[in-house]
């Protein structure tokens, strides 16, 4: 997926190396990221004149199925008549 276009970069003053790439969101990523994206240099997998491939750092987390009943920690419902 194309994230967008590199429009700026932040540099480390001591080493003069790029720390963060600033990316203007592309057409597909605008609904998700309305502001510019910040890509850390540690996320860059490969870089050529035409494209930069990044690791998105997204991981899958297993989700337990929901039960239809109340959660164990949820308070019990009460009616106004029982007060």
Secondary structure, 3 states (H helix, E strand, C coil): CCCEEEEEEEECCCCCCEEEEEEEECCCCCCCCCCCEEEEHHHEEEECCCCEEECCCCCCCCCCCCCCCCCCCCCCCCCHHHC
